[in-house]
Amino acid sequence: MTALPHSVLVVGGGGREHALVRAIAGSPSRPRVICAPGNAGIAAEATCFPVPADDLPGIVALALREKADFVVVGPDLPLALGMVDALAAAGIPAYGPKADGARLEASKIFTKNLLLKYGIPTAAAAVFDDADAAAAWLRGRSAPVVVKADGLAAGKGVVVAATIAEAEAAVRSLLALAPLSPALGGRPNVLIEECLTGPEASVFVVVSGRDWVLLPTAQDHKRIGDGDTGPNTGGMGACSPAPAVPPALLLRIEESIVRPSVEAIAAEGIDFRGTLFIGLMLTPGGPKVLEFNTRFGDPETQAVLPRLLSDTLALLWAAARGTLAGFRVEVAPEPSICVVVAARGYPGPFAKGERIVLPASGDLPPSTTLVHAGTARAASGQLVSAGGRLLGVVALAPTPAEAADRAYAVCKRIDFAGKYYRGDIGGPRKPAGGRPA
């Protein structure tokens, strides 16, 4: 294996990026880790620079100025904009797909067509760029159906419609908000899918061309309320491994979905080097693909990376350099949980600038850590809220119940007047976080 990089730049400023910074900094090679733009928690562990994650020229200039010899791109938008392409042009290796690979997330229609072309299990679907045509098609169908905006929509581009009237309204709303689809005539488009049922699970695959390594599974909890009620969010918590994916089922997923997906992407001429995050629905008829993402998930990453015993930096470096073949990932047997602490009102309007007081790190339960997401430092130095999802409380333990007990004990001790968190991440529990505003 080639020598590992000495200076690593992590792009992004959320909980996922804090988890990546922490994992990379923990490499036995002891790299220098910097981050842009980062957050209050990342700033305590790495040098942060106020360069927006989607500022391609700014990130390239920062990497050159700070002599970063490796860049790990966290969010989806800079990948879709071609950040890895721009870094490559400047001679800087990066982890993450180039724009042609990032299109697997940036266009749901592109991915749907690829899945159907190569016979990879997925929901039946139809594509529309006209609301009236979509409404006429819907009137011959039965609900529920799923309506998706084609492009990136910051977690707000999917509507599960319980009635045909709701589906028609969703089509009109998403067509008005959807980004343009350059490959589809430069017009907004929506995808209407059959509604699959069953438990959801996330599979993370580190890919380098035709080589790939499977990471631990995870289960995200998207809805704001206990019992998976209320509107979708960016994610209110995650657990790893996914309870609904025993080893035998994971082998089936590898052979029926992971392997053919990696091979299909390569067959399309895409040299994909990054994370293929496969969202699955475990239907009565077998696992089916809900979506592809082309980066680590948030908050799943916060639950998955602490379980890796292997060197995370070495893994990402091997994928970026095309030397992934033969890489073996060791995983801790202990399950993990990440509970997201959000600002009350999220995913709707919420206040910013509110004071947050955290328990001291030395007072946390064993194998329990805090991951920052939407936090900042006020001029006074006080930790304050700066986003909807503020913190992730991550815990590992011999059993899922013990991990949840550890995480929720910390959630209760976070002093923040507007805090909200689900009380059932990792399994049914008594509600602990109050009601969403």
HELIX and SHEET records of a PDB file:
HELIX    1   1 GLY A   15  ALA A   25  1                                  11    
HELIX    2   2 ALA A   40  ALA A   43  1                                   4    
HELIX    3   3 LEU A   56  ARG A   65  1                                  10    
HELIX    4   4 ASP A   76  LEU A   81  1                                   6    
HELIX    5   5 MET A   83  ALA A   89  1                                   7    
HELIX    6   6 ALA A   99  ALA A  106  1                                   8    
HELIX    7   7 LYS A  108  LYS A  117  1                                  10    
HELIX    8   8 ALA A  131  LEU A  138  1                                   8    
HELIX    9   9 ILE A  164  LEU A  177  1                                  14    
HELIX   10  10 PRO A  182  LEU A  184  5                                   3    
HELIX   11  11 PRO A  247  ILE A  253  1                                   7    
HELIX   12  12 GLU A  254  VAL A  258  3                                   5    
HELIX   13  13 ARG A  259  ALA A  267  1                                   9    
HELIX   14  14 GLU A  300  VAL A  304  1                                   5    
HELIX   15  15 LEU A  305  ARG A  307  5                                   3    
HELIX   16  16 THR A  312  ARG A  321  1                                  10    
HELIX   17  17 SER A  361  ASP A  363  5                                   3    
HELIX   18  18 PRO A  400  ARG A  413  1                                  14    
SHEET    1   A 5 THR A  47  CYS A  48  0                                        
SHEET    2   A 5 ARG A  32  PRO A  37  1                                        
SHEET    3   A 5 SER A   7  GLY A  12  1                                        
SHEET    4   A 5 PHE A  70  VAL A  73  1                                        
SHEET    5   A 5 ALA A  94  TYR A  95  1                                        
SHEET    1   B 4 ALA A 125  PHE A 128  0                                        
SHEET    2   B 4 VAL A 190  GLU A 194 -1                                        
SHEET    3   B 4 VAL A 145  ALA A 149 -1                                        
SHEET    4   B 4 VAL A 158  ALA A 161 -1                                        
SHEET    1   C 4 ASP A 211  LEU A 214  0                                        
SHEET    2   C 4 GLU A 200  SER A 208 -1                                        
SHEET    3   C 4 ARG A 273  THR A 283 -1                                        
SHEET    4   C 4 GLY A 286  ASN A 293 -1                                        
SHEET    1   D 5 GLN A 219  ASP A 220  0                                        
SHEET    2   D 5 GLY A 237  SER A 240 -1                                        
SHEET    3   D 5 SER A 336  ALA A 343 -1                                        
SHEET    4   D 5 ARG A 389  LEU A 396 -1                                        
SHEET    5   D 5 THR A 368  HIS A 372 -1                                        
SHEET    1   E 4 GLN A 219  ASP A 220  0                                        
SHEET    2   E 4 GLY A 237  SER A 240 -1                                        
SHEET    3   E 4 SER A 336  ALA A 343 -1                                        
SHEET    4   E 4 LYS A 419  TYR A 420 -1                                        
SHEET    1   F 2 ARG A 223  GLY A 225  0                                        
SHEET    2   F 2 THR A 229  ASN A 232 -1                                        
SHEET    1   G 2 THR A 375  ARG A 377  0                                        
SHEET    2   G 2 LEU A 383  SER A 385 -1                                        
END                                                                             
